[in-house]
Amino acid sequence: MLEHAFAGIRVLDITTFIAGPYAGSLLANLGAHVTKIEPFTGDASRTLIGGWQTWNKGKHGLALDLAREEGRQALHRMAAQADIFLENLRTGVLPKLKADYQSIRALNPRIIYCSISAYGRTGPLSSKPGFDPLCQARTGIMRAQGGDGAPVFHRIALCDYATAGLTAWALALALYHRQRTGQGQYIEASLLNSGLALQAANFFDYRGKQPQPRVDHPSGVPLGADATHRYYQTRDSWVFIGVRSALEWTALCHVIGQEALARDRRFSPRVNRLRHQAELTSILEQAFPQRTTAEWMEELAEHGVPAAPVHYSHLMFADPQITHNDLLARFQSADVGRTTQLANPVKLGATPGKEWGPAPAIGQHSEQVLASYGFSPAEVAELEAKDVVRQREA
């Protein structure tokens, strides 16, 4: 019986920034041996310290010069033994390295080869530069949040993170397929596809479709879907309420000390609350600043009103539910010292995986990785002497 879901699976990861690296890290969480292959100067995303450490957690670092023939030969030798080859380089780069799907498949017919790009490897946009904000804009995410006002830029890389999750899922499916058939395959993922997947309910058309309701702040910032499904400013911060049912509405009226609203025909049933949103919003905007968020949360929770405080993510480190969910991983990083970061977000009962270690320094495991792929000490030493491979000094 496997101790970890992807135990024994070997992944070669030549991706950069978010979507590809985080997909690889998700596999590493569950036991895959993921080798992060970087140039000697390192992945460009290393300047984003928190991002780099998170997107590459649990991997082994190999510094390899793919511009050299000997570097490409080393890559091919490893690819012939690997289970997964993960890449997100610019369209057209891989054939020059003889590391495109056809070249790698010729070495290893069982390989599962995954390409991640902004728009897809073929088609009218395939050669265009693309990254998360561009795909947020193109797929409608920014406009959906902005409504009739200015579009909203999301600092969270929604398309990237969605692509990472969908890619990890696709790789798991491909491994399952290979186990049953013995066949590898080519997988293509893109930020464009993922951006639409995040909006599956909106990316749906039919005759008579109505625009979705929304509530905006006078500044144009979207606050929510309607008067009882949005956030309100409290005495010290913000709170989001999500009231739908008649029972929840009655409870909210009680909590804010205005029980008469529950019997007001303008606001019951819910369809009437939607018709009289301006009046209801005014009432609630006057009520919520009377108490702090903590005070509101205690009352709302006691009476069964769905609500949540509006936090910054860094405030979640001390949240008792986060601790209970075992979502904190602590490491000693070779680059930045002691870290606290997100642990494996997926919890499998029988094959749980583990927290293997922090993101690697450049070339931290070069000799170890090459040895695991059958390179002799003499071969490793020769590659180092030719400056094709570098091992980080301890």
Phi, psi and omega in degrees: 000134180290138174280328180229145189303321183249026178302134180086352179276129182249129185238130171258121188242109176244037180264169181219160181064236197253298193304307180293307180303318183291326174301316178296321179295323177298323176290319179299322178308324187256023168109352179291144175271101186256122179259117176274112181261123183230156168290170182297333179280350179089162175299137181300336182281359178299337179292340177266083196304308180298319179296310181304311183298323181283315185288345184236016179301138173083006183262167174253133187264127176235121176265112188223132180270098182281354175284344180263146180301320179296326177293318179293322178296320177297318178300316181296321180296321177289319181298329179295342182249348187281164176264324185226136174240117187243122183219151172216036179287167181301144178304129180102344182283318187298318178302326179294329179271000187054041180236019174285173186301314182299320180292316181289323179295326177297330178277330188210091182298341181271002184294142170257111189251123184239123175254132176241131180216177179287311189240351186119154183281347176228169179104173188296337181257000190299331182266359182278145175293143181204144176205181194308304183300325178295322180283328171302316181293311186293325184274355176099000182297314180297318181290324179299320177286324183283336180061228180278348179270201180292141176301155183251124175275126178266121177291330174289128184282079188301313182294320179298309184294322177297320179295320178300313180295316179294325178294314178300320178297315180296320179294321177297319178296320180294323176295320178296317179297317181294324178298325183275330188242342185081003186258135169277183178194169178260134178239135176237128176234152179213153178294326178300310180299318182292323178300322177285325178299325177294341183242033187305322181291329179277328181277065187206127186234145175200161182296129179086009180299133181258150177294149180286140178289157177201162179235128180245147170291154177306334178285351181101354180286128179291132183255339181163193184273325178199184189297332180249020177217067186195178176256151181232149178279131177259191180297327186236348179196233183219156174220141178255131175246147179227073185266124179237305189283164177297322180296316179295322179295316178298318180295320179297317179300320179294315184297321181275003176076027180227065182302332181298334179298328181295336180258000182285122184296342177292334190241008177220133359285193187301324181301328178287328176296326177291325181287333183243043184298320184299316180292317181293319179301317180300319180295314183287326178293335176276333184281314190294329178291357182284343182223168176281165178300318180299319179294317178297316183299320179298314181291314182297317179295319181299326184258012172076025177269120180299123183201160177208144173289149178268104187257160157277148184298327183294342177284349184280348180303326183263004183289127183297331179290325178296316177296316180299322181281001178057052185254010180248127176243136181238129183224165169253105183275140177294338183264318189235006179082215185291130180230151168235127185208180183292130173275182180305118183281350181252126184249109177259130184292314185273328183230073193285342188074187179202172176270104190280328181161175181284176173298144185281152167289165181300119177069020185299328184239024187306308183294319180297316181296312182297321178298322181293339177261015172092009176284131179284160176305323179293320179294319178297315180299321179294317178296323178291321179296327179274001180060037173269328179234144174232139176250128179295134177287139181291000000 
